[in-house]
Amino acid sequence: MIVHPRLAEERFSRALQAILEKPATFATTGIHLIEYSFPFLYLELETPARGQRLRLRVDGSDYDYRPIDGRWVDSQNQILRAGSGLIPSGSGFHAEPMEGWDGPWFCFLGWKSWHNHSGHQDIPWQAIRGVPEYSPPALIRQLHADLNRSGVQFQ
């Protein structure tokens, strides 16, 4: 199914309202809004243990028919690859690509890469897309928390 871009933009923008309208609230938790221009939301997530921020690109191109996609990007918004020392791995973060996926991916329910994995077909996106903890802001908050858990390494 192809989602009309205007419908995806309206749904994604509405879902991001909390971040877009109150970026200072998210900044106090270590999630910093950089830019939003549909279909991409750019954020920086603090990693206090490393004393740095990681840039995250969230893609809502076909939201909410499909889940959001998340990619680690550099300051020029180019997808980061393993070997940069900036790619989280372990605890649900995969630095190496999976089949059919170009680059690092997140193994967390609610993100497109999780739902694209052949071993994760038991919970379809359509079954959870209206659940508040799988909204884009909630997924971003959870990703930030997971990023800062012990056991996460950087490649």
HELIX and SHEET records of a PDB file:
HELIX    1   1 PRO A    5  ALA A   15  1                                  11    
HELIX    2   2 GLN A   17  GLU A   21  1                                   5    
HELIX    3   3 PRO A   23  ALA A   27  1                                   5    
HELIX    4   4 LYS A  112  ASN A  116  1                                   5    
HELIX    5   5 TRP A  125  ILE A  128  1                                   4    
HELIX    6   6 PRO A  132  TYR A  134  5                                   3    
HELIX    7   7 PRO A  136  LEU A  147  1                                  12    
SHEET    1   A 4 ILE A  31  SER A  37  0                                        
SHEET    2   A 4 PHE A  40  THR A  47 -1                                        
SHEET    3   A 4 GLN A  52  ASP A  59 -1                                        
SHEET    4   A 4 ASP A  69  VAL A  73 -1                                        
SHEET    1   B 2 PRO A  88  SER A  89  0                                        
SHEET    2   B 2 GLN A 153  PHE A 154 -1                                        
SHEET    1   C 2 PHE A  93  HIS A  94  0                                        
SHEET    2   C 2 TRP A 105  PHE A 106 -1                                        
END                                                                             
